[in-house]
Amino acid sequence: MKSDGKSNSIRGKPRILNIGRNFIGWRGKLLKGFDHGNHWSFQERIEALSQKSQHFLDEIKSLGFTRTMDKLDRGKLSVFNQLNFFQFITGIIVPLICIFGNGKFPITAFFIASLPAWVNLLVLYLNFYYRYEAGMITYFILYPLIICIVYMSGMNLGVELYFILNGILAVFFLPYISQMLFSVGFSMVSYFVLVIINKEYNFQLHTFNFFLFLFNQVTAIIFIFYALFLIKKENNLYQFGILATNRDLQDKNEKIEKQKAEIEQKATELSELNSLKNKLFSVISHDMKTPMYALRNLFRSMQQLDMSGKEIKAIIPDVVSDLNYTTGLMENLLHWVKSQMQSANISPGELDMEEITDDAIHVHQLQATTKNISIKREMEESLLVFADKDMMTLVLRNLLSNAIKFTPEKGAIIIRMKKETPYCRVSIIDNGIGMDHEALTRIQENNYYSTNGTARESGTGLGLMLSKDFLSKNGGALLIESEPGKGSVFSFTVPLAGNG
């Protein structure tokens, strides 16, 4: 709590209520409240008075608060204001009782005995005008000095324990070690000299009125423990505030770390997606030309040359092969684009695997017939799965097309379906050329990989990547087993409808 000079006298004025005006209007408010509450019950009057008292005490505690003051300084100032206020009340009670209760008590003694209370009031006044340092000096130097004057004037009012209270508060409130040591030393020396050594006083309150003397002793003890309680309370609140702030910061750091991890993951995914996009554009720019050129050359030859039907028929299979490849490429590209769109939601439902398999066989029957490859389906029972129909259709078509591509003429492909609760396992088994360990590793790592088929069929590698992605989104997985020269087994699992 440091003073900034004259600017402090106006800083933060809107923050607090005008205590001076409240002091002036306090009596009027009370009278108005009691007049308004003539018809209130006794309990209601007590509650109203309690609320007003609490409001007034809150105003006292907030004297000198500013917007820029931190919680620790606010807590210290609140404790300091409370102690000065209650010390003023108790410090003025005893002199008033003495002067009104006994006509022999001189008016001069009254003013001397009440001096410490007016010091407390001066401290509150200084705090009200943001003169924190002046308030501290007044309390920790002037207050024990005034008590010394009271004792040196020949009056023992039983307020010696306030020297102890002053030393305790100096430890907590004074910011510098030198100030604290001076205040504590001054209070302790004063206590030792005026109370322990000097025993003779002209006016002894304990002989004049023992109950008032006891009142001063008890209130001093209460103030000591009350001050310690308030200091402990404010320190606990401050520590709890720090702990709460630390927890909030920790939660925010965890959220930031989580967001950072998500951003890094998204960045990695975007990087991979961008790399795949570049490769796909490269494939498209190269491979889309082939069927277009083939069709152009066919039609140009038919237009410019007098080609026979036999010659045209000989060219058609190559053109159809190129168009089949392009059709498969376009279908995969469209599904890939759809899967990357945020608006493309998975729509799982109950699917009959027999129908999905029949559709895949029908689509690729011409491709298989061209190479004289037989396709056989094996299933023990009708199997219903829970998955997205379009995705499962594409997966089966890609895997079957891939098996035909790498199976030589007069080969055989088996589509085997088996129930393995809670999944359905679908296996596409071929007796083709198979794959080595390196090719398997590249596929399992989701790397871009493609080779030509047994009839020099082209590929992009996109079909397998899409299949793995679609199976993962539907709660399934892809397993590949292969050995060079002995064929391959592409198996995938998909959840059964109703978990079997």
C-alpha positions in Angstrom: 0.0 0.0 0.0 2.0 2.9 -1.3 0.9 6.5 -1.9 1.4 8.1 -5.3 1.2 11.7 -3.9 -1.5 14.2 -4.8 -3.0 12.1 -7.6 -4.1 9.6 -5.1 -6.6 12.0 -3.6 -8.8 11.8 -6.7 -7.9 8.3 -8.1 -10.7 5.7 -7.9 -13.3 8.1 -6.4 -16.2 6.4 -8.3 -15.1 3.1 -6.8 -16.3 3.8 -3.3 -19.3 5.5 -1.7 -18.9 8.9 -0.2 -18.3 7.9 3.5 -18.4 11.6 4.6 -21.9 12.0 3.3 -23.0 8.8 4.9 -21.7 10.0 8.3 -23.7 13.2 7.9 -26.9 11.4 6.8 -26.5 8.4 9.1 -28.7 9.8 11.9 -31.4 10.8 9.4 -31.4 7.4 7.8 -31.8 5.6 11.1 -34.7 7.9 12.2 -36.4 7.5 8.8 -35.9 3.7 9.0 -37.3 3.4 12.5 -40.3 5.6 11.5 -40.9 3.5 8.4 -40.6 0.4 10.5 -43.1 1.3 13.2 -45.3 -1.7 12.1 -42.3 -4.1 11.8 -41.9 -7.0 14.2 -39.0 -7.1 16.6 -37.2 -9.7 14.5 -37.6 -7.6 11.3 -36.2 -4.5 13.1 -33.2 -6.5 14.3 -32.6 -7.8 10.8 -32.9 -4.3 9.3 -30.5 -2.9 11.8 -28.1 -5.8 11.2 -28.1 -5.1 7.5 -27.5 -1.4 7.9 -24.7 -2.1 10.3 -23.1 -4.6 8.0 -23.4 -2.1 5.1 -21.7 0.6 7.2 -18.9 -1.7 8.3 -18.3 -2.7 4.6 -17.9 1.0 3.8 -15.4 1.4 6.6 -13.5 -1.7 5.4 -13.3 -0.3 1.8 -11.9 3.1 2.7 -9.2 3.9 0.3 -9.8 1.1 -2.2 -8.8 1.8 -5.8 -9.3 0.0 -9.0 -5.6 -0.7 -9.4 -5.1 -2.2 -6.0 -4.4 -5.9 -5.9 -6.2 -8.4 -3.6 -3.3 -8.6 -1.1 -3.2 -4.8 -0.6 -7.0 -4.6 -0.4 -7.0 -7.3 2.3 -4.4 -5.5 4.3 -6.1 -2.2 4.1 -9.4 -3.8 5.0 -7.9 -5.3 8.2 -6.2 -2.0 9.0 -9.4 0.0 8.6 -11.4 -2.4 10.8 -8.9 -2.4 13.6 -8.7 1.4 13.7 -12.4 1.8 13.6 -13.0 -0.6 16.6 -10.1 0.9 18.5 -11.6 4.3 18.1 -15.0 3.1 19.4 -13.5 1.3 22.5 -10.9 4.1 23.0 -13.6 6.7 23.4 -15.9 4.6 25.5 -13.8 4.6 28.7 -13.1 8.3 28.9 -16.7 9.1 28.2 -17.9 6.8 31.0 -15.3 8.3 33.4 -16.3 11.9 32.8 -20.0 11.3 32.8 -20.0 8.6 35.5 -17.9 10.5 38.0 -17.9 14.3 38.4 -14.4 14.1 39.9 -12.8 13.1 36.6 -11.2 16.3 35.2 -11.9 17.4 31.7 -8.2 17.6 31.0 -7.8 13.9 31.9 -10.7 13.1 29.5 -8.9 14.7 26.6 -5.6 13.0 27.4 -7.3 9.6 27.8 -9.1 10.0 24.5 -6.1 11.0 22.5 -5.3 7.4 21.2 -8.9 7.1 19.9 -8.5 10.4 17.9 -5.3 9.0 16.4 -7.4 6.0 15.1 -9.9 8.5 13.6 -7.1 10.4 12.0 -5.7 7.2 10.4 -9.2 6.5 8.9 -9.4 10.0 7.6 -6.0 9.7 5.9 -6.9 6.3 4.3 -10.1 7.8 3.0 -8.0 10.3 1.0 -5.6 7.6 -0.1 -2.7 8.8 2.1 -1.7 5.2 3.0 1.9 5.9 3.9 0.8 8.8 6.1 -1.8 6.6 7.8 0.9 4.0 8.5 3.3 6.5 10.0 0.5 8.0 12.1 -0.6 4.6 13.5 2.8 2.9 14.1 4.6 6.0 15.4 2.1 8.5 16.6 -0.2 5.9 18.3 2.4 4.4 20.6 3.8 7.9 21.2 0.3 9.2 22.3 -0.1 6.2 24.7 3.3 7.1 26.1 2.1 10.6 26.7 -1.0 9.3 28.5 1.2 7.3 30.8 3.8 10.0 31.3 0.9 12.4 32.2 0.4 10.2 35.3 -2.5 8.1 34.0 -2.6 4.3 34.0 -5.7 3.4 32.0 -4.7 -0.3 31.5 -4.0 0.1 27.8 -0.4 -1.2 27.9 -1.3 -4.3 25.8 -1.8 -2.0 22.9 2.0 -1.7 22.7 2.0 -5.4 22.1 -0.8 -5.1 19.5 1.2 -2.3 17.7 4.3 -4.5 17.5 2.3 -7.4 16.1 0.6 -5.3 13.4 3.9 -3.7 12.4 5.2 -7.1 11.4 2.3 -7.7 9.1 1.7 -4.2 7.6 5.1 -2.4 7.4 6.8 -3.2 4.0 10.4 -2.6 5.1 12.4 -4.4 7.7 13.9 -1.2 9.0 10.4 0.3 9.6 9.2 -2.8 11.2 12.2 -3.1 13.6 11.9 0.6 14.6 8.1 0.3 15.3 8.5 -3.0 17.2 11.5 -1.7 19.2 9.8 1.6 20.1 6.6 -0.2 21.3 8.5 -2.8 23.3 10.8 -0.2 24.9 7.8 1.9 25.8 6.0 -1.1 27.3 9.1 -2.1 29.4 9.8 1.5 30.7 6.2 2.7 31.3 4.7 -0.5 32.6 7.4 -2.8 34.0 9.7 -0.2 35.5 7.4 2.7 36.4 4.7 1.6 38.8 3.6 4.9 40.3 0.9 7.0 38.6 -1.4 9.8 39.9 -4.4 8.2 38.4 -4.9 4.4 38.5 -8.0 3.3 36.6 -8.1 0.0 38.4 -8.6 1.8 41.7 -10.9 4.4 40.2 -13.1 1.8 38.4 -12.0 -1.8 38.3 -14.6 -2.8 35.7 -13.4 -0.1 33.2 -9.8 -1.2 33.8 -10.8 -4.8 33.2 -12.7 -3.6 30.1 -9.5 -2.0 28.7 -7.5 -5.2 29.4 -10.0 -7.5 27.9 -10.6 -5.4 24.7 -6.8 -5.2 24.2 -6.5 -9.0 24.4 -9.5 -9.3 22.1 -7.9 -6.9 19.6 -4.7 -8.9 19.6 -6.5 -12.1 18.8 -8.9 -10.4 16.4 -6.0 -8.8 14.5 -4.3 -12.2 14.3 -7.6 -13.8 13.1 -8.1 -11.2 10.4 -4.5 -11.4 9.2 -4.8 -15.2 9.1 -8.1 -15.0 7.3 -6.8 -12.5 4.7 -3.7 -14.6 4.1 -5.8 -17.7 3.6 -8.1 -15.9 1.2 -5.1 -14.6 -0.7 -3.5 -18.0 -0.8 -6.8 -19.6 -1.9 -7.0 -17.0 -4.6 -3.5 -17.7 -5.8 -4.3 -21.5 -5.8 -7.6 -20.8 -7.7 -5.7 -18.6 -10.2 -3.0 -21.3 -10.6 -5.7 -23.9 -11.2 -7.3 -21.7 -13.8 -4.0 -21.1 -15.4 -3.2 -24.8 -15.4 -6.6 -25.6 -16.9 -6.0 -22.9 -19.6 -2.5 -24.3 -20.2 -4.0 -27.8 -20.6 -6.6 -26.5 -23.0 -3.9 -24.6 -24.9 -1.7 -27.7 -25.1 -4.7 -29.7 -26.2 -5.5 -27.1 -28.9 -1.9 -27.1 -29.9 -1.9 -30.9 -30.3 -5.1 -30.7 -32.3 -3.6 -27.9 -34.5 -0.4 -29.9 -35.0 -2.5 -33.0 -35.9 -4.6 -31.0 -38.3 -1.5 -29.5 -39.8 -0.1 -33.0 -40.3 -3.3 -34.2 -41.8 -3.5 -31.1 -44.1 0.2 -31.7 -45.1 -0.6 -35.3 -46.0 -3.8 -34.3 -47.7 -1.9 -31.6 -49.7 0.8 -34.1 -50.7 -1.9 -36.6 -51.8 -3.7 -33.9 -53.7 -0.6 -33.0 -55.6 0.0 -36.7 -56.5 -3.6 -37.1 -57.6 -3.4 -34.0 -59.8 -0.2 -35.4 -61.3 -2.1 -38.7 -61.9 -5.1 -37.0 -63.4 -3.0 -34.7 -65.6 -1.2 -37.8 -67.0 -3.6 -40.7 -66.9 -6.8 -38.8 -68.0 -5.1 -38.1 -71.3 -4.7 -41.7 -72.3 -8.4 -42.7 -72.9 -9.1 -39.3 -74.4 -6.3 -39.7 -76.9 -7.4 -43.3 -77.6 -11.0 -42.2 -78.3 -9.7 -39.2 -80.4 -7.4 -41.5 -82.4 -10.2 -44.0 -82.9 -12.7 -41.5 -84.2 -10.1 -39.7 -86.3 -9.0 -43.0 -87.9 -12.7 -43.8 -88.5 -13.2 -40.4 -90.1 -10.1 -40.1 -92.2 -9.3 -43.7 -93.0 -11.6 -46.2 -94.6 -11.3 -48.7 -91.7 -13.1 -52.0 -91.8 -15.2 -53.3 -89.0 -12.6 -55.9 -88.2 -10.0 -53.2 -87.7 -12.2 -51.1 -85.5 -13.1 -54.2 -83.4 -9.4 -54.9 -82.9 -8.9 -51.4 -81.4 -12.0 -51.3 -79.2 -10.7 -53.6 -76.4 -7.8 -51.2 -75.7 -10.0 -48.2 -75.7 -12.5 -50.0 -73.4 -9.7 -51.0 -71.0 -8.5 -47.4 -70.8 -12.1 -46.2 -70.3 -12.6 -48.8 -67.5 -9.5 -47.5 -65.8 -10.6 -43.9 -66.2 -14.1 -44.7 -64.9 -12.7 -46.4 -61.8 -10.3 -43.5 -61.3 -13.1 -40.9 -61.5 -15.3 -42.9 -59.2 -12.6 -43.1 -56.6 -11.8 -39.4 -57.0 -15.4 -38.4 -56.5 -15.6 -40.5 -53.3 -12.3 -39.1 -52.1 -13.5 -35.6 -52.6 -16.8 -36.4 -50.8 -15.0 -38.0 -47.9 -12.9 -34.8 -47.4 -15.9 -32.5 -47.3 -17.0 -31.6 -43.9 -20.6 -31.8 -44.9 -20.2 -35.4 -45.9 -21.6 -37.3 -43.0 -21.5 -41.1 -42.5 -25.0 -42.5 -42.8 -24.8 -46.1 -41.4 -27.7 -48.5 -41.7 -28.6 -52.1 -42.0 -27.0 -53.7 -45.1 -27.3 -57.1 -46.6 -23.8 -58.2 -47.6 -25.2 -60.6 -50.2 -26.7 -57.7 -52.1 -23.5 -55.6 -51.8 -21.4 -58.5 -53.0 -23.7 -59.2 -56.0 -23.5 -55.5 -57.0 -19.6 -55.6 -56.9 -19.5 -58.9 -58.9 -21.9 -57.5 -61.5 -19.9 -54.3 -62.0 -16.6 -56.1 -62.5 -18.0 -59.2 -64.4 -16.8 -57.8 -67.8 -13.4 -57.1 -66.4 -13.1 -60.6 -65.0 -14.5 -62.2 -68.2 -12.0 -60.4 -70.3 -9.2 -62.2 -68.4 -11.2 -65.4 -68.1 -11.2 -65.2 -64.3 -13.9 -67.0 -62.2 -15.4 -65.3 -59.2 -17.0 -67.4 -56.5 -18.9 -66.3 -53.4 -18.9 -68.4 -50.2 -21.1 -67.5 -47.2 -22.6 -69.7 -44.5 -25.7 -67.6 -43.8 -27.3 -64.3 -44.7 -25.3 -61.6 -43.0 -26.6 -58.1 -42.1 -24.1 -55.4 -41.2 -24.4 -51.9 -39.8 -22.4 -49.5 -42.1 -22.6 -46.8 -44.8 -23.9 -48.4 -48.0 -22.0 -46.2 -50.4 -18.7 -46.7 -48.5 -19.1 -50.5 -48.3 -20.0 -50.7 -52.0 -16.8 -48.8 -52.9 -14.7 -50.9 -50.6 -15.9 -54.2 -52.2 -15.6 -52.8 -55.7 -12.1 -51.6 -55.1 -10.9 -54.8 -53.5 -12.5 -57.0 -56.2 -11.1 -54.8 -58.9 -7.7 -55.0 -57.3 -7.9 -58.8 -57.1 -8.8 -59.1 -60.8 -6.0 -56.7 -61.7 -3.3 -58.8 -60.1 -4.7 -62.2 -61.0 -3.5 -63.8 -64.3 -5.8 -65.1 -67.0 -7.8 -68.2 -66.1 -7.3 -67.4 -62.4 -9.9 -67.7 -59.6 -11.2 -65.3 -57.0 -13.2 -66.2 -53.9 -15.3 -63.8 -51.9 -15.8 -65.4 -48.5 -18.0 -64.0 -45.8 -18.0 -65.3 -42.2 -19.7 -64.3 -39.0 -17.2 -63.5 -36.2 -19.4 -61.8 -33.6 -19.6 -58.8 -33.2 -18.2 -58.5 -36.7 -18.6 -59.8 -40.2 -15.4 -60.8 -41.9 -15.2 -60.5 -45.7 -12.2 -62.0 -47.5 -11.3 -61.5 -51.1 -8.9 -64.4 -52.0 -7.0 -64.6 -55.3 -4.3 -66.8 -56.7 -2.5 -63.9 -58.4 1.1 -62.7 -58.3 1.0 -61.6 -54.7 3.2 -58.9 -53.0 6.5 -58.8 -51.2 7.1 -57.5 -47.7 8.1 -54.0 -48.9 4.9 -53.5 -50.9 2.8 -54.7 -47.9 4.6 -52.3 -45.6 4.0 -49.3 -47.9 0.3 -50.1 -48.2 -0.1 -50.6 -44.4 1.6 -47.3 -43.7 -0.9 -45.7 -46.0 1.8 -44.6 -48.5 0.9 -43.8 -52.1 1.5 -47.0 -53.9 0.5 -48.5 -57.3 1.9 -51.0 -59.8 0.6 -52.4 -63.1 -1.5 -55.5 -63.2 -0.9 -58.8 -64.9 -2.4 -57.4 -68.2 -0.5 -54.1 -67.7 -3.6 -52.5 -66.1 -2.8 -49.1 -64.6 -3.6 -48.0 -61.1 -3.4 -45.0 -58.8 -3.2 -46.6 -55.4 -6.1 -44.4 -54.3 -8.6 -47.3 -54.1 -6.8 -49.0 -51.2 -6.3 -45.7 -49.3 -10.0 -44.9 -49.6 -10.9 -48.5 -48.6 -8.9 -48.3 -45.4 -10.3 -44.8 -44.6 -13.9 -45.8 -45.2 -13.6 -49.0 -43.1 -12.0 -47.1 -40.2 -15.0 -44.6 -40.3 -17.4 -47.5 -40.1 -15.7 -49.2 -37.2 -13.9 -51.8 -39.3 -10.4 -52.6 -40.4 -8.4 -53.9 -43.3 -6.0 -56.8 -43.1 -3.7 -57.9 -46.0 -1.9 -61.2 -46.3 0.2 -61.9 -49.4 3.2 -63.9 -50.6 4.9 -63.5 -54.0 3.7 -66.1 -56.5 1.0 -67.4 -54.2 -1.7 -64.8 -54.3 -3.2 -62.4 -51.7 -6.0 -62.3 -49.2 -7.6 -58.9 -48.6 -9.9 -59.2 -45.5 -11.9 -56.5 -43.8 -14.3 -56.5 -40.8 -17.4 -54.5 -40.4 -19.8 -54.5 -37.4 -22.8 -56.8 -37.5 -26.3 -55.2 -37.3 -27.4 -55.3 -33.7 -23.9 -56.7 -32.8 -24.9 -60.1 -34.2 
